[in-house]
Amino acid sequence: MEGKALIMDEKAMSRAINRISYEIIERGKGAEDLCIIGIVSRGVELAQRIADKIKSVEQREIPVGTLDITPYRDDVPRDGPPPGQPGIGFPLDGKRVVLVDDVICTGRSVRAAMDGILSIGRPRCIMLAVLIDRGHRELPVRADFIGKNVPTSREEEVCVFVKERDGRDCVIIR
């Protein structure tokens, strides 16, 4: 394993995803009006796993979309309005949206994602699910559902690997 420390192995990731899924169901008293949007890149795979777990428990199909936050970032100059989001093929108005990301740190990616969601529709609420919360916020953003809190220094890098993209499931610190 390249890296300084193994934070989560495959089993720990699976348990965290299952726990997050059950917490989403419990908070919403079911899966009514629920949709899940994964932030590109590894948030997409995690979002699909959460939706699959909720479907297996609630016997209800959960719409899953993808959101590329690049056009909404505050550290990239913009030339005109951001393009539409072809990865979200369902209406968001009045829905309970769970935004999924692999790691939350400063909160800037989440802010960009909320801008992207609000440019598409007006959900009833937006909740945030993350596999890893490493602290170091620059914006007043907190996750509603957290797989694991991992205190890190700013110099360390938290790397999430998913089977669908990387051939393995684990989280390491470099």
FENMO-V636019 format. One record per residue. N is the residue number from 1. RES is the residue in three letters. SS is DSSP state (2 for helix, 1 for strand, 0 for the rest). OMEGA is omega in whole degrees, 0 to 359 (999 if undefined). NEAR is the number of other C-alpha atoms within 10 Angstrom. Layout:
{{N:RES:SS:OMEGA:NEAR} {N:RES:SS:OMEGA:NEAR}}
This chain:
{{1:MET:0:175:7} {2:GLU:0:180:8} {3:GLY:0:184:12} {4:LYS:0:183:12} {5:ALA:1:173:12} {6:LEU:1:182:15} {7:ILE:1:179:17} {8:MET:1:172:21} {9:ASP:0:184:14} {10:GLU:2:181:15} {11:LYS:2:179:11} {12:ALA:2:177:16} {13:MET:2:180:21} {14:SER:2:178:17} {15:ARG:2:180:12} {16:ALA:2:179:21} {17:ILE:2:177:24} {18:ASN:2:180:18} {19:ARG:2:178:17} {20:ILE:2:181:22} {21:SER:2:179:22} {22:TYR:2:178:17} {23:GLU:2:177:17} {24:ILE:2:179:22} {25:ILE:2:182:17} {26:GLU:2:181:11} {27:ARG:2:182:10} {28:GLY:2:183:13} {29:LYS:0:180:9} {30:GLY:0:184:16} {31:ALA:0:179:21} {32:GLU:0:177:13} {33:ASP:0:182:16} {34:LEU:1:169:23} {35:CYS:1:185:23} {36:ILE:1:180:25} {37:ILE:1:179:27} {38:GLY:1:176:26} {39:ILE:1:178:22} {40:VAL:0:17:18} {41:SER:0:188:15} {42:ARG:2:173:19} {43:GLY:2:180:24} {44:VAL:2:180:23} {45:GLU:2:179:21} {46:LEU:2:178:24} {47:ALA:2:180:28} {48:GLN:2:178:20} {49:ARG:2:179:17} {50:ILE:2:179:27} {51:ALA:2:179:25} {52:ASP:2:179:19} {53:LYS:2:179:19} {54:ILE:2:178:22} {55:LYS:2:181:15} {56:SER:2:180:11} {57:VAL:2:187:14} {58:GLU:2:183:14} {59:GLN:0:180:11} {60:ARG:0:177:15} {61:GLU:0:180:14} {62:ILE:0:178:20} {63:PRO:1:179:17} {64:VAL:1:178:24} {65:GLY:1:177:20} {66:THR:1:181:23} {67:LEU:1:173:23} {68:ASP:0:185:18} {69:ILE:0:184:21} {70:THR:2:181:15} {71:PRO:2:185:20} {72:TYR:2:182:22} {73:ARG:0:181:18} {74:ASP:0:179:12} {75:ASP:0:178:9} {76:VAL:0:179:9} {77:PRO:0:181:9} {78:ARG:0:173:11} {79:ASP:0:180:7} {80:GLY:0:183:7} {81:PRO:0:178:9} {82:PRO:0:178:13} {83:PRO:0:177:10} {84:GLY:0:181:11} {85:GLN:0:181:16} {86:PRO:0:181:11} {87:GLY:0:179:14} {88:ILE:0:186:18} {89:GLY:0:180:11} {90:PHE:0:182:13} {91:PRO:0:180:13} {92:LEU:0:183:20} {93:ASP:0:177:15} {94:GLY:0:182:13} {95:LYS:0:169:18} {96:ARG:1:184:20} {97:VAL:1:170:23} {98:VAL:1:178:23} {99:LEU:1:184:28} {100:VAL:1:175:31} {101:ASP:1:180:27} {102:ASP:1:183:27} {103:VAL:1:170:25} {104:ILE:1:178:26} {105:CYS:0:185:20} {106:THR:0:184:18} {107:GLY:0:183:19} {108:ARG:2:177:19} {109:SER:2:179:19} {110:VAL:2:177:23} {111:ARG:2:178:18} {112:ALA:2:179:19} {113:ALA:2:178:26} {114:MET:2:175:18} {115:ASP:2:179:15} {116:GLY:2:179:22} {117:ILE:2:183:21} {118:LEU:2:175:14} {119:SER:2:182:15} {120:ILE:2:183:15} {121:GLY:0:181:14} {122:ARG:0:179:16} {123:PRO:0:175:17} {124:ARG:0:176:13} {125:CYS:1:174:13} {126:ILE:1:176:17} {127:MET:1:183:16} {128:LEU:1:174:21} {129:ALA:1:178:31} {130:VAL:1:176:25} {131:LEU:1:183:25} {132:ILE:1:172:26} {133:ASP:1:183:25} {134:ARG:0:177:19} {135:GLY:0:178:18} {136:HIS:0:181:14} {137:ARG:0:171:14} {138:GLU:0:180:10} {139:LEU:0:182:12} {140:PRO:0:183:9} {141:VAL:0:174:15} {142:ARG:0:180:19} {143:ALA:0:176:19} {144:ASP:0:183:16} {145:PHE:1:186:22} {146:ILE:1:175:21} {147:GLY:1:181:23} {148:LYS:1:171:17} {149:ASN:1:181:14} {150:VAL:0:177:14} {151:PRO:0:181:12} {152:THR:0:169:15} {153:SER:0:179:10} {154:ARG:0:182:10} {155:GLU:0:181:7} {156:GLU:0:178:11} {157:GLU:0:176:14} {158:VAL:1:182:24} {159:CYS:1:177:16} {160:VAL:1:177:21} {161:PHE:1:177:19} {162:VAL:0:184:18} {163:LYS:2:185:11} {164:GLU:2:184:11} {165:ARG:2:189:11} {166:ASP:2:180:11} {167:GLY:0:179:9} {168:ARG:0:176:13} {169:ASP:0:174:18} {170:CYS:1:175:21} {171:VAL:1:179:23} {172:ILE:1:171:18} {173:ILE:1:175:17} {174:ARG:0:999:13}}
